[in-house]
């Protein structure tokens, strides 16, 4: 069965207003609902609601930062979701970014690879019901045991943007999560992850036939992400360093207007799925054909469609 996910909550729609849309997803062919955690809703609450609104969906956060909760609390929240959606919850964890961790939460963004590795190893044991007493390289746990471990420990997938983390995901996790890539980039990612593990990617989808509308929106989004160091390095690895260099330089100099202007159309077209709903679905299937296991649509408002209309129009069974 091909997977087809949706990012919740939808941008601009209050969480309390999602029930009808989420309830409709299985009937439209969606298999998954994935949340995120930046500066809006937390990663777990939307999934807790979705677990009751649409019991057929597989659910996961993409991703929960490994820094902003202590290891034990992260295990507790994961166990709660695994209990609400037995066999249908996937735990996505990752480093997040220095902006979210350090600037917004006041937590040192140190040793991100090791912190992710150690958190993954702790969670494996804790979610299996073990009592954990361990000195990891980046933290220590002294005798934690879940009061009620999930009957089915959830798979754990890692946010991975470059070779080191992709190889860690291949060795010790159940898959990897990435985003901001083109279909042609999937092979590069698979080259490090291997063909076996699940690969999840959030795809930004703007269902409008007006290419200039989509590109204007896409430029703002690309500028917001690609000046964050982890994403800048990701795209240098993927081969877009030269194309995005002028944007990075203008942004660093404080010239936001120029930064947007110098992002090439071809980069926007690579990284933002846009066009008519039929064209968007065809583009998403290019990712799957290239080796993506689970496309997760992040719908960007466009084309004059309401949230519910966009969800229906982009459903796999709509075409």
Secondary structure as GFF3:
##gff-version 3
##sequence-region A 1 319
A	DSSP	beta_strand	3	7	.	.	.	ID=ss1
A	DSSP	three_ten_helix	15	17	.	.	.	ID=ss2
A	DSSP	alpha_helix	19	28	.	.	.	ID=ss3
A	DSSP	beta_strand	32	35	.	.	.	ID=ss4
A	DSSP	alpha_helix	45	53	.	.	.	ID=ss5
A	DSSP	beta_strand	58	61	.	.	.	ID=ss6
A	DSSP	beta_strand	64	65	.	.	.	ID=ss7
A	DSSP	alpha_helix	71	84	.	.	.	ID=ss8
A	DSSP	beta_strand	89	94	.	.	.	ID=ss9
A	DSSP	alpha_helix	98	98	.	.	.	ID=ss10
A	DSSP	pi_helix	99	104	.	.	.	ID=ss11
A	DSSP	alpha_helix	112	127	.	.	.	ID=ss12
A	DSSP	beta_strand	132	135	.	.	.	ID=ss13
A	DSSP	beta_strand	140	144	.	.	.	ID=ss14
A	DSSP	beta_strand	155	159	.	.	.	ID=ss15
A	DSSP	alpha_helix	163	172	.	.	.	ID=ss16
A	DSSP	beta_strand	175	179	.	.	.	ID=ss17
A	DSSP	three_ten_helix	183	185	.	.	.	ID=ss18
A	DSSP	alpha_helix	186	193	.	.	.	ID=ss19
A	DSSP	beta_strand	198	206	.	.	.	ID=ss20
A	DSSP	alpha_helix	211	226	.	.	.	ID=ss21
A	DSSP	alpha_helix	229	238	.	.	.	ID=ss22
A	DSSP	alpha_helix	241	252	.	.	.	ID=ss23
A	DSSP	alpha_helix	256	261	.	.	.	ID=ss24
A	DSSP	alpha_helix	265	271	.	.	.	ID=ss25
A	DSSP	beta_strand	272	274	.	.	.	ID=ss26
A	DSSP	alpha_helix	277	290	.	.	.	ID=ss27
A	DSSP	beta_strand	294	299	.	.	.	ID=ss28
A	DSSP	alpha_helix	307	313	.	.	.	ID=ss29
###
